[in-house]
Amino acid sequence: MHKRLAILGSTGSIGTQTLEIVSHYPDLFSVKVLTAGSNADLLMKQARLFRPERVVIGNNAQYGRVKEGLSDLDIEVMAGEEAFESVVASDDIDTVVAAIVGFAGLRPTAAAVAAGKEVALANKETLVVAGEMITRMAQRSGTVLVPVDSEHSAIMQCINGEPKNAVEKIILTASGGPFRDTPGEKLDHVTPEEALRHPNWSMGSKITIDSATLMNKGLEVIEAHWLFGVEADKIEVLIHPQSIIHSLVQFIDGSVKAQLGVPDMRLPIIYALTFPGRVTTNLQRPSLTETRSLTFEAPDTVRFRNLALAREALKAGGNMPCALNAANEVAVAAFLNKRIGFSNIADTVAHVIDITIYNKEASMGVYEETDRRSRSIAMEFISKTKKK
């Protein structure tokens, strides 16, 4: 089946890799919509290559430049966040690739779900922040949520065709990031440049820092809870430095399934776009004889508190995961800008969660207000924080 795509966040890491895949399978995919936040140059270049019907630039100040730059093509140019929401509901779109990073991706992804589109979900924050609301919307609209995260893609591949009540436990794997063996006292002094040197994966800056702090795995625990309907105490995390086994599922009869592959985000992207089928690719195959050994260990939630904080937020429910996510986004940005130290990221998240007022209502208004307040609290805390 030929799929017509809208790619939200086409200039980011997942977006650019999605377009690479589209270029290799022109018979399977066509691009109808491309969107970007502010990277006008790359957006215009992509538009010339893939000739979508519509492009959206989130930054209104860039609208005139994009409009002029594409004036010789029959492409509708739109601008602003509301345009993101309107384009995904178009009748000529089959699948929306939700690849906008962070809380900013919530509203357009929710609009795609409400419109009943198949959603290839790379924006994990959508389910972290608003899992209850989004899953409820998906049930009403009939939307299929297909995860793009390598771990959740692995889980989906393992449980596909299995009875839902046969799942005993989900096991998410994590590389451990660049500081897996770094003593706790030295973590206070690591630099953003060191944190961005992920040993296995090539990803955007924000997700790479989240991997280093293990917050990424905490967010994935929350996402897995909503995607697969599995309770938090049945979602385990294991450090797997080789990043060959992307996740595992344990069943009630004692069997365990694992999905293996080389660390390459194009693999889960292709699976999401072609689900429930598969296509032949030229991607590298894993060689177990070259890998030689696959090792596992429990995560250290003392050195990497963010994983424990994410579990606490999931257990509390309501708007607490939203507060967790907002605080983390602010703290990661501050760390990348060298305003705070690596360990201060978890300090900031813990502070925000500690003073956030609990609200169990699952609505966009509650999430947006929680996000706003949490960011304000985090920024105030950071302004008073002594860099470790």
Helices and strands as residue ranges (DSSP letters): E 3-8, H 13-24, E 29-36, H 40-50, E 54-57, G 60-62, H 63-69, E 76-79, H 81-87, E 95-98, G 103-105, H 106-114, E 118-121, H 125-141, E 145-147, H 150-159, G 164-166, E 167-174, H 184-187, H 192-195, H 205-213, H 215-228, G 232-234, E 235-239, E 245-251, E 256-260, H 266-274, H 288-291, H 305-316, H 320-336, H 342-355, H 364-383
